Amino acid sequence: MCADRIIGNSRTTHNNYIVQKASFGFQYLGQHALAHALRGSATKVGETTRMTEKCVAAVNINQDYCSKCSICHSVCPFDSIKRDTETGKVEIDLQKCQVCGICYSACPVMAIEIVYYDYDRLVKYVKDMREKCNSDMLVLMCRGNSPSTGDVEDILRDNGIQLSNYIPLRLPCAGRVPAEFVFKVLNVGIKRVVSIQCEDDFCRFKQGTRINTRRLLLGQKVLEQLGLEKDAFTVIKYARKAVYDTSKCVGCDKCIFICPYKAIEAEPVATPRILEEKCMGCGACALVCPHKAIEVRGFEFDKVLKLYTDAARKLKVQGISPLILVFACQWSEFPALDEPGNPLLRKKAVVMEIPCFKALDPVHVLNALQNGFDGVMATVCPPEDCRLEEGKETAERNVAVLKDVLKKSGLLERFQLFTVHPRCLGEFNDRFDEFYRRIAAMPPVRGEQAEAVARV
């Protein structure tokens, strides 16, 4: 694998950096190129579109360039683009917009301006990385299936692809990738593009996977007509599901009752059966399993525990204070999870991604405060923007119980749950700075407080 900094793959991870950002979601973090690519034309968008005085929109339609073709209106999976039937003018309803980027990738005249993952800069990043690492293979990954430690090679190998030196690039959704981006990277020397996409029914942006698959297949046909290699594009469908360790299951059936998608069925004399075609990988089942017999692949309890406890120990040795742990839903924020130089990294916060609010295990919050962290912050999507709407009450109950335990232990002020959304520029950073200042003003967690948590 070719990258300056890879999170989650211990074979190529920069040891000092994983201490700063121990994310168990597979992410590429270039030193400078990707930071610019993520931010794109932030100033330009900020000058033209504002939801409120506090929310600068991340996506905007430049009416001077818009041809009123309404393609964006037709492809938006969230009905967030309105079209005036009389004038043909199209505008974005920023309250509904999910910043998936599908409209941006579909606009034929580049009239849609989007802050995150600007493709001109991403092409430059691919070009720079190709020259630096002498790699001509690009692996695109959806955020929803971004593999954790070592999984990339495993997924490729399971699909008959052997790649050891490649450029990994993570995007919120495969649907953000326009055909022109793929042709541009081929033009700078990339010979093969592998797209690890979510399964069609698993796509967090509804139509993103299907749209990108069609684009790549059409691109493949064009290349074949030009006499280029037939395997220039490869599409792999992959989605994270719950998996069982049958040796640990005691048959309590709690997972069956808690699953909001009816994806687990009881068996008369065996471990409950997971219906993979229904499983959305939300992690609710893993939270209620008393023996950790069922977990979401890539978000296993012991793996997560080891990552942040090891990070805490190393940072404490370095004298970092205060020490902050952030649990971030994959969909609540885009740039802060991928961009080097953001406040999380500058202040040595440890970041752990979670697939959904329902996968926020209260035990991890208690363990973190017991094992050296001074504060734990969690960011999740607002209820109206949740990618996995079913079962929100489960997460809310868990947080209510967690807060009660923390209050009894005198640690409630050291935990904060925020709702944020990537449509508002800088909202995540503002929340983190606010929390950091509050924790920095507090004394370190006392030994008796940690012991009180341990007894719970």
Secondary structure, DSSP 8 states (H G I E B T S, - for coil): ---S-EES-TTT--HHHHHH---SS-EE--SSHHHHHHH-SHHHHHHH-BSSSS-BBSEEE-TTT-----HHHHH-TT--EEE-TTT--EEE-TTT-----HHHHH-TT--EEESSS-HHHHHHHHHHHHHHHT--EEEEEEGGG---TTHHHHHHHHTT---SS-EEEEES-GGG--HHHHHHHHHTT--EEEEEE--GGG-TTSSHHHHHHHHHHHHHHHHHHTT--TTSEEEEE----EEE-TTT-----HHHHH-TT--EE--SSS--EE-TTT-----HHHHH-TT--EEETT--HHHHHHHHHHHHHHHHHTT--S-EEEEEETTT-SHHHH-TTSHHHHTT-EEEEESSGGG--HHHHHHHHHTT-SEEEEEE--GGG-SS-TTHHHHHHHHHHHHHHHHHTT-GGGEEEEE--TTBTTHHHHHHHHHHHHHHTS----HHHHHHHHH-
